[in-house]
Amino acid sequence: MLLERKLTRAEFERKRHIAHYESSSTPLAQETRTMNELTGATMPLRTKEDAEDYRYMPDANLPALVIKQVRVFSEWSLCC
């Protein structure tokens, strides 16, 4: 169920991004979004006013996560 919700959210966001960039050349706002569990739609929760403060830096204490494609497909078959 959790994987299914993540896939629903990812699919909704993928479609939202495509629709935005097909109709506009402006970048999407950097924001935190929430998801309606019933519809799968995501909605803005809060904007990131100082987006430059949101840097993505690797954590030296965490090893790289490698997921084999075979596992992704096997997990997908369990939920769908």
ROROKE-126124 format. One record per atom (N, C-alpha, C): atom name; x, y, z; residue in one letter. Coordinates in steps of 0.2 Angstrom, whole numbers. Layout:
# residues N
> at_xx_yy_zz_aa
> CA_X_Y_Z_a .
...
# end
This chain:
# residues 80
> at_xx_yy_zz_aa
> N_4_-6_0_m .
> CA_0_0_0_m .
> C_4_6_0_m .
> N_10_6_4_l .
> CA_14_12_4_l .
> C_17_13_-2_l .
> N_20_8_-6_l .
> CA_23_9_-12_l .
> C_18_11_-17_l .
> N_12_9_-17_e .
> CA_7_11_-21_e .
> C_5_19_-21_e .
> N_5_21_-15_r .
> CA_4_28_-13_r .
> C_10_32_-16_r .
> N_16_30_-15_k .
> CA_22_33_-18_k .
> C_21_34_-25_k .
> N_20_28_-29_l .
> CA_19_28_-36_l .
> C_14_33_-38_l .
> N_8_33_-35_t .
> CA_2_37_-37_t .
> C_5_45_-36_t .
> N_8_46_-31_r .
> CA_11_53_-30_r .
> C_16_55_-35_r .
> N_20_50_-37_a .
> CA_25_52_-42_a .
> C_22_52_-49_a .
> N_17_48_-50_e .
> CA_14_49_-57_e .
> C_10_55_-57_e .
> N_7_57_-52_f .
> CA_3_64_-52_f .
> C_8_70_-53_f .
> N_14_69_-49_e .
> CA_19_75_-50_e .
> C_22_75_-57_e .
> N_23_69_-60_r .
> CA_26_69_-67_r .
> C_21_72_-72_r .
> N_15_70_-71_k .
> CA_10_73_-76_k .
> C_9_81_-74_k .
> N_9_83_-68_r .
> CA_9_90_-66_r .
> C_15_94_-69_r .
> N_21_91_-69_h .
> CA_27_95_-72_h .
> C_26_95_-79_h .
> N_24_90_-82_i .
> CA_24_90_-90_i .
> C_18_95_-92_i .
> N_13_95_-89_a .
> CA_7_100_-90_a .
> C_10_107_-89_a .
> N_14_108_-84_h .
> CA_16_115_-83_h .
> C_21_117_-88_h .
> N_26_113_-90_y .
> CA_31_115_-95_y .
> C_28_115_-102_y .
> N_23_111_-103_e .
> CA_20_112_-110_e .
> C_16_118_-111_e .
> N_14_122_-105_s .
> CA_10_128_-106_s .
> C_14_134_-104_s .
> N_20_133_-101_s .
> CA_24_139_-98_s .
> C_31_137_-98_s .
> N_35_143_-99_s .
> CA_42_142_-99_s .
> C_45_144_-92_s .
> N_41_146_-87_t .
> CA_43_148_-81_t .
> C_45_142_-76_t .
> N_50_142_-72_p .
> CA_51_137_-68_p .
> C_45_136_-63_p .
> N_44_130_-61_l .
> CA_40_128_-56_l .
> C_42_131_-49_l .
> N_38_133_-45_a .
> CA_39_136_-38_a .
> C_42_130_-34_a .
> N_47_132_-30_q .
> CA_50_127_-26_q .
> C_46_127_-19_q .
> N_43_122_-18_e .
> CA_38_121_-12_e .
> C_38_114_-10_e .
> N_35_114_-4_t .
> CA_33_108_-1_t .
> C_26_106_-2_t .
> N_25_100_-4_r .
> CA_18_98_-6_r .
> C_15_93_-2_r .
> N_9_92_-1_t .
> CA_5_87_2_t .
> C_1_83_-3_t .
> N_-2_77_-1_m .
> CA_-6_74_-6_m .
> C_-12_72_-3_m .
> N_-18_73_-7_n .
> CA_-24_70_-5_n .
> C_-25_63_-6_n .
> N_-25_59_0_e .
> CA_-25_52_-1_e .
> C_-31_49_-5_e .
> N_-36_52_-5_l .
> CA_-42_50_-9_l .
> C_-41_51_-16_l .
> N_-39_57_-19_t .
> CA_-38_58_-26_t .
> C_-31_57_-28_t .
> N_-26_57_-24_g .
> CA_-19_56_-27_g .
> C_-16_63_-29_g .
> N_-20_68_-29_a .
> CA_-18_75_-31_a .
> C_-13_78_-25_a .
> N_-8_81_-28_t .
> CA_-4_85_-23_t .
> C_-6_92_-23_t .
> N_-5_95_-17_m .
> CA_-7_103_-16_m .
> C_-1_106_-13_m .
> N_0_113_-14_p .
> CA_5_116_-11_p .
> C_4_116_-3_p .
> N_9_115_1_l .
> CA_9_115_8_l .
> C_12_122_11_l .
> N_18_123_8_r .
> CA_22_129_10_r .
> C_27_131_4_r .
> N_28_137_3_t .
> CA_34_139_-2_t .
> C_40_139_2_t .
> N_45_138_-2_k .
> CA_52_139_0_k .
> C_55_146_-2_k .
> N_53_151_3_e .
> CA_55_158_1_e .
> C_62_159_-1_e .
> N_67_156_3_d .
> CA_74_156_2_d .
> C_76_150_-1_d .
> N_74_149_-8_a .
> CA_76_142_-11_a .
> C_83_141_-11_a .
> N_87_146_-11_e .
> CA_95_145_-11_e .
> C_97_142_-5_e .
> N_93_142_0_d .
> CA_95_139_7_d .
> C_94_131_7_d .
> N_90_129_2_y .
> CA_89_122_1_y .
> C_94_118_-3_y .
> N_100_117_-1_r .
> CA_105_114_-4_r .
> C_105_106_-3_r .
> N_107_103_-8_y .
> CA_107_95_-7_y .
> C_114_93_-7_y .
> N_116_91_-1_m .
> CA_122_89_0_m .
> C_122_81_3_m .
> N_127_77_0_p .
> CA_127_70_2_p .
> C_129_70_10_p .
> N_127_65_13_d .
> CA_129_64_20_d .
> C_134_59_20_d .
> N_140_61_23_a .
> CA_146_57_23_a .
> C_145_51_27_a .
> N_140_51_31_n .
> CA_139_45_36_n .
> C_134_40_33_n .
> N_131_42_27_l .
> CA_127_37_24_l .
> C_130_34_17_l .
> N_130_28_17_p .
> CA_132_25_10_p .
> C_127_26_5_p .
> N_130_25_-1_a .
> CA_125_26_-7_a .
> C_120_20_-7_a .
> N_114_22_-9_l .
> CA_109_17_-9_l .
> C_108_15_-17_l .
> N_109_8_-18_v .
> CA_109_5_-24_v .
> C_103_1_-25_v .
> N_98_2_-29_i .
> CA_92_-2_-30_i .
> C_93_-6_-37_i .
> N_93_-12_-37_k .
> CA_93_-16_-43_k .
> C_86_-15_-47_k .
> N_86_-15_-53_q .
> CA_80_-14_-57_q .
> C_75_-20_-56_q .
> N_78_-26_-55_v .
> CA_74_-32_-54_v .
> C_70_-31_-48_v .
> N_73_-28_-43_r .
> CA_69_-27_-36_r .
> C_64_-22_-37_r .
> N_65_-17_-41_v .
> CA_60_-12_-42_v .
> C_54_-15_-45_v .
> N_55_-19_-51_f .
> CA_49_-23_-54_f .
> C_46_-28_-50_f .
> N_50_-31_-45_s .
> CA_47_-36_-41_s .
> C_42_-33_-36_s .
> N_44_-27_-33_e .
> CA_40_-23_-28_e .
> C_34_-21_-32_e .
> N_35_-18_-38_w .
> CA_29_-16_-42_w .
> C_24_-21_-43_w .
> N_26_-27_-44_s .
> CA_21_-33_-46_s .
> C_17_-35_-39_s .
> N_20_-33_-34_l .
> CA_17_-35_-27_l .
> C_11_-30_-26_l .
> N_11_-24_-28_c .
> CA_6_-19_-27_c .
> C_1_-18_-32_c .
> N_3_-20_-39_c .
> CA_-2_-18_-44_c .
> C_-4_-24_-48_c .
# end
